[in-house]
Amino acid sequence: MKRWRVGDVQRLGARGATGETWGVALYDETGKPCVTFGYPKETDAKAGREHIKAALIGVASVTKVRDDERTLSPIEHR
């Protein structure tokens, strides 16, 4: 079974006069992106990615404790 993962920070495109838009995708256990988080600055996207990773690590630790019950897929982080 594949694991959930957080993608790299990527430039999503231009945002008019305000500059670029940056994003981070969350991929599900099938390897498909299920949500993209957008940010106005690359530094914000990098910080957001770290927060998403931390949240997924928290989920993984909970699922390890409850591994005898139905739980979410294990989480992969880079």
Sequence and secondary structure as in RCSB ss.txt:
>XXXX:A:sequence
MKRWRVGDVQRLGARGATGETWGVALYDETGKPCVTFGYPKETDAKAGREHIKAALIGVASVTKVRDDERTLSPI
EHR
>XXXX:A:secstr
   BEE   EEEEE GGG EEEEEEEE TTS EEEEEEESSHHHHHHHHHHHHHHHHHHHHHHHHTTTS     B
   
